[in-house]
């Protein structure tokens, strides 16, 4: 029991504390700078948006892209994945506005739905740009977002660039504080990874790649924004994080809404094991250490937490019993927050509840993956 106790303590501590600390030391001792500058000739850019039943948002999304202050040629490709509403009609109504700017808007449609990966593969195959920018229908770009992304490709070692997703203030969100704390932590890790080499995945709402580096992804893929960048790293290029290329989104309203999103994301991390096993070979994947530390170990933490509690209770000695006390308080606060939602107004209780639910989402994601139900999730 003492061995289990110390193993789980070290494992959880490494995942959330020691891994970022090691990245920080690398950033100080062996930083890898990025030669970002405005190119003499701005490359042609293709923005690919996979959309399914987005009639409420696609119009404003295209209007937002029209506000981009990009000096070069721009085309937008909207791929409708079996939409049954007016997504296609609304998108095509924006064609004259793009033509007036000298840009192109290409709307592709097919039915029935074949999933987001199929839509992305199709969109990229039709893209004419030297660079591909991936975007979603929901978020909005800062007017300089694409320009900021593109300037990084002046560095020949850069194969992909992830932008930063910022959450705007939402008065009806019950988890804004907890989500904000989690996202700040996540962005800190990504920035450190970028400063020392490559990030493990990109921000799906805003990232760009060199078009010739794109490899079609399996149609069952859940996390295109992880698999596509990792495939680019496999080809010998860096994937970096640039906080000046910004997209904006609204925080989920409650834990239940965030739960659905996290289950999909974490199921996608589990899925990488089966659809991209080559990524887990430490001898061929230069990103192996970061992939395991950032993505996979977090999936295992929820399985360690109950072992930590049990080993604390049954290990001999007062020290271990004392360690069980704060864990008991943690689980009690989670149960109380679930039974009495008004207690979630207390910041510390809300953070405990949010952390617990994120870990349970990893467990749910595991069962989605292991039972073969991941193909039913569209994102």
Secondary structure, 3 states (H helix, E strand, C coil): CHHHHHHHHHHHHHHHHHHHHHHHHHHHHCCCCCCCCCCCCCCCEEEEEEECCCCCCHHHHHHHHHCCCCCCCEEEEEEEECCCCCHHHHHHCCHHHHHHCCCEEEEEEECCCCCHHHHHHHHHHHCCCCEEEEECCCCEECCCHHHHHHHHHHCCCEEEEEEEEEEECCCCCCCHHHHHHHHHHHHHHHHHHHHHCCCCCCCCCEEEEEHHHCCCCCCCCCCHHHHHHHHHHHCCCEEEEEEEEEEEEECCCCHHHHHHHHHHHHHHHHHHHHHCHHHHCCCCCCCHHHHHHHHHHHHHHHHHHHHHHHHHHHCCCHHHHHHHHHHHHHHHHHHHHHHCHHHHHCHHHHHHHHHHHHHHHHHHHHHHHHCCCHHHCCC
